[in-house]
Amino acid sequence: MSGQRSFRMSRFLRRTLLGAAAAFLASLLVAAVGQTRSPELLWGTIAGIAYSLVVPPARGTYMEQAMTAGALGFPIWGLLLPLKSSGHMRWSAEAMRSDFPALVAWVLFGVVFGMLLQALTDLAEAILGPEYLGAAIAEGVRKRIVILGGGFAGMKTAERLEKLAVSRHSATVTLVSDTNSLLFTPMLAEVAGSSLEPSHISAPLRSSLAQTECIRGRVTGVDLEQRTVSLDNMNGDAQLHLEYDYLVLALGGVANFLGNKDVERLAFSFKSLFDAIRIRNHVIEMFERADREPDSMIRRRRLTFVIAGGGFAGVELAGALNDFARGILLDYRNVQCSDVQVILVHSRERILPELTESLAVYALKCLEERGVCFRLNARVKGAAPGAIDVSDGTINSDTLIWTAGTAPNPLLNSMTLEKDKRGAVIVDRTLTLQNRPGVWALGDCAAVTDATTGQQCPPTAQFAIREAEAVAENILAVLRDKPQKAFHFKSLGSLCVIGHQTACAELAIPFTTSGLLQFSGLSAWLLWRGIYLSKLPGLERKIRVLMNWTLEMFFPRDIVQMIDLE
Ligand SMILES: Cc1cc2nc3c(=O)[nH]c(=O)nc-3n(C[C@H](O)[C@H](O)[C@H](O)COP(=O)(O)OP(=O)(O)OC[C@H]3O[C@@H](n4cnc5c(N)ncnc54)[C@H](O)[C@@H]3O)c2cc1C
């Protein structure tokens, strides 16, 4: 690190000393408040050192540290209760009440400790320099890590690298993406169905990644020999070249129309925020036209919405569009309920192959009761304006939405890399490209095999996030000349929302015979909302989405057409 001091004290020793000092000072301060008992010095110091060792330091995160350490006061207090009562603990209300002051003291201690630890960490950095991480780093080598793609895989890799403090101590991190925000795809159907505002399900990359250089640009090529990335400024001009030492390919996937040019020209894809906005606009446009259409055949054609593909994305979209279309009927006086049709075309015998059969059957029945029609064992073969050619008969419709196939980003085709038959880059157990040390690939653009089970990992956000954590840790391992870890992750389960207050849930439950807990209906829908709301990045966005959901319960869906980006 040119020009930077780095005092050669082991990271472990430095964090132990900082944790102990912060815990000691926090104990004294809490005791000085006088009204509450301070946690015992011994337990406080042990907890403080453990916290300091586990939670990586970052610069100036006072509130975050105070809140995290304060929140940990609850479990520590709970754990110490039986310890302190020498095995005769009774969980009575009386016992809890008598120990309540200790709980207050632990939480207060945590908050003060968090603040002090941050202050001491910043002070240590100012006096001693950054933590000593390894020979290469101490010798002043600053590595350039370039991440391509700002989706779940790319963004989470950068976020994890920041948490591991890699950028501050040993490397610069640059993220290149053609969008300036992370799109939270699990809620995309709700944007198409006008339940949520588009910007509420996207989180700006810059705000989430304070220590990463974010470049909005389109990657046009990667030279793996020269270790450079070429990008333009989205208009096709102003080429920029980035040099890298370590490269992360997280370019995601695109809709795959299986070579059908007519379908590609006429169908809406359903991958991006832009797609969802266009679909919503188009549905409203179809209602506007149908409302002034005297010919009942044409009116019906306008209000027939065909979705190709019965996987998660297609089924969730069918549920959301069906609710939307039937929910706005009151605004269009010349349109009858019987004019509206949502048709889902699926090539297999049953929808939702990702879920167990009973749940897929439940989803199908539920959607049918709400008016969705299914064409199973059928394929979309072609499309012309006003007519969609399906293997079991033509459907008169002005709307085709394609969710029936995806393919890894075609940019990968320009690179000489080993790929599977879908075109996904094959990586080894550590997510490194074969014969390309220093280059990792993950998410929807990579063919990842679980190192423990030997099974192919599915292209989902759930896996992309875990792969991102593994890649970030492996980059750090390489920087420190340590061995990389093999990737393993067991799916936590699947959730699929199928429209108004209904969802299907399949959760992985360890130590049970089936290993799965399945349920559906309102409870699954509440779980879906709870889980995805908690995962949506940023407190502000969580509040906005929650407000949208609450308003939706009392007011009709918004039918204002947004600016037509076309
Ligand atoms: C409608 C829908 C619903 C889904 N629901 C779920 C769900 O409920 N649960 C779940 O686990 N998964 C879900 N998924 C799947 C999940 O979204 C993907 O698996 C996940 O997004 C993969 O992450 P990624 O980072 O690999 O790819 P992406 O999220 O697609 O990110 C790729 C990034 O690369 C950028 N990019 C692409 N090309 C270029 C270029 N040339 N230059 C610069 N930048 C580029 C893109 O803009 C994007 O930011 C859903 C997907 C869809 C479409």
The ligand as a MOL file (V3000), in Angstrom:
LIG
                    3D

  0  0  0     0  0            999 V3000
M  V30 BEGIN CTAB
M  V30 COUNTS 53 58 0 0 0
M  V30 BEGIN ATOM
M  V30 1 C -39.4110 -12.2270 -12.6250 0
M  V30 2 C -38.3590 -12.9520 -11.8520 0
M  V30 3 C -38.6270 -13.3760 -10.5560 0
M  V30 4 C -37.6520 -14.0420 -9.8270 0
M  V30 5 N -37.9370 -14.4420 -8.5460 0
M  V30 6 C -36.9940 -15.0660 -7.8220 0
M  V30 7 C -37.2570 -15.4460 -6.4750 0
M  V30 8 O -38.3600 -15.2440 -5.9680 0
M  V30 9 N -36.2680 -16.0460 -5.7820 0
M  V30 10 C -35.0370 -16.2790 -6.3230 0
M  V30 11 O -34.1630 -16.8160 -5.6420 0
M  V30 12 N -34.7580 -15.9470 -7.5960 0
M  V30 13 C -35.6940 -15.3450 -8.3500 0
M  V30 14 N -35.4240 -14.9870 -9.6490 0
M  V30 15 C -34.1150 -15.3260 -10.2250 0
M  V30 16 C -33.1000 -14.2670 -9.8580 0
M  V30 17 O -33.5680 -12.9840 -10.1780 0
M  V30 18 C -31.7970 -14.5230 -10.5810 0
M  V30 19 O -31.3830 -15.8420 -10.3490 0
M  V30 20 C -30.7320 -13.5730 -10.0750 0
M  V30 21 O -31.1070 -12.2670 -10.3890 0
M  V30 22 C -29.3750 -13.8950 -10.6840 0
M  V30 23 O -28.4640 -12.9130 -10.2990 0
M  V30 24 P -27.2640 -12.4750 -11.2630 0
M  V30 25 O -26.5590 -11.3880 -10.5580 0
M  V30 26 O -26.5240 -13.6710 -11.6930 0
M  V30 27 O -27.9850 -11.9210 -12.5590 0
M  V30 28 P -28.8160 -10.5920 -12.7250 0
M  V30 29 O -29.5900 -10.3100 -11.4960 0
M  V30 30 O -29.5540 -10.7410 -14.0110 0
M  V30 31 O -27.7100 -9.4620 -12.8640 0
M  V30 32 C -26.9250 -9.2970 -14.0070 0
M  V30 33 C -26.4050 -7.8820 -13.9940 0
M  V30 34 O -25.4950 -7.7000 -15.0480 0
M  V30 35 C -25.8090 -6.5030 -15.7280 0
M  V30 36 N -25.3480 -6.6530 -17.1040 0
M  V30 37 C -25.7350 -7.5590 -18.0170 0
M  V30 38 N -25.0490 -7.3830 -19.1650 0
M  V30 39 C -24.2240 -6.3440 -18.9710 0
M  V30 40 C -23.2590 -5.6740 -19.7790 0
M  V30 41 N -22.9910 -6.0550 -21.0390 0
M  V30 42 N -22.6010 -4.6320 -19.2490 0
M  V30 43 C -22.8310 -4.2290 -17.9740 0
M  V30 44 N -23.7100 -4.8160 -17.1680 0
M  V30 45 C -24.4040 -5.8710 -17.6620 0
M  V30 46 C -27.3220 -6.3970 -15.6040 0
M  V30 47 O -27.7860 -5.0870 -15.7800 0
M  V30 48 C -27.5040 -6.8450 -14.1770 0
M  V30 49 O -27.2830 -5.7910 -13.2940 0
M  V30 50 C -36.3790 -14.3070 -10.4060 0
M  V30 51 C -36.1150 -13.8650 -11.7060 0
M  V30 52 C -37.0820 -13.1920 -12.4250 0
M  V30 53 C -36.7800 -12.7180 -13.8220 0
M  V30 END ATOM
M  V30 BEGIN BOND
M  V30 1 1 1 2
M  V30 2 1 2 3
M  V30 3 2 2 52
M  V30 4 2 3 4
M  V30 5 1 4 5
M  V30 6 1 4 50
M  V30 7 2 5 6
M  V30 8 1 6 7
M  V30 9 1 6 13
M  V30 10 2 7 8
M  V30 11 1 7 9
M  V30 12 1 9 10
M  V30 13 2 10 11
M  V30 14 1 10 12
M  V30 15 2 12 13
M  V30 16 1 13 14
M  V30 17 1 14 15
M  V30 18 1 14 50
M  V30 19 1 15 16
M  V30 20 1 16 17
M  V30 21 1 16 18
M  V30 22 1 18 19
M  V30 23 1 18 20
M  V30 24 1 20 21
M  V30 25 1 20 22
M  V30 26 1 22 23
M  V30 27 1 23 24
M  V30 28 2 24 25
M  V30 29 1 24 26
M  V30 30 1 24 27
M  V30 31 1 27 28
M  V30 32 2 28 29
M  V30 33 1 28 30
M  V30 34 1 28 31
M  V30 35 1 31 32
M  V30 36 1 32 33
M  V30 37 1 33 34
M  V30 38 1 33 48
M  V30 39 1 34 35
M  V30 40 1 35 36
M  V30 41 1 35 46
M  V30 42 1 36 37
M  V30 43 1 36 45
M  V30 44 2 37 38
M  V30 45 1 38 39
M  V30 46 1 39 40
M  V30 47 2 39 45
M  V30 48 1 40 41
M  V30 49 2 40 42
M  V30 50 1 42 43
M  V30 51 2 43 44
M  V30 52 1 44 45
M  V30 53 1 46 47
M  V30 54 1 46 48
M  V30 55 1 48 49
M  V30 56 2 50 51
M  V30 57 1 51 52
M  V30 58 1 52 53
M  V30 END BOND
M  V30 END CTAB
M  END
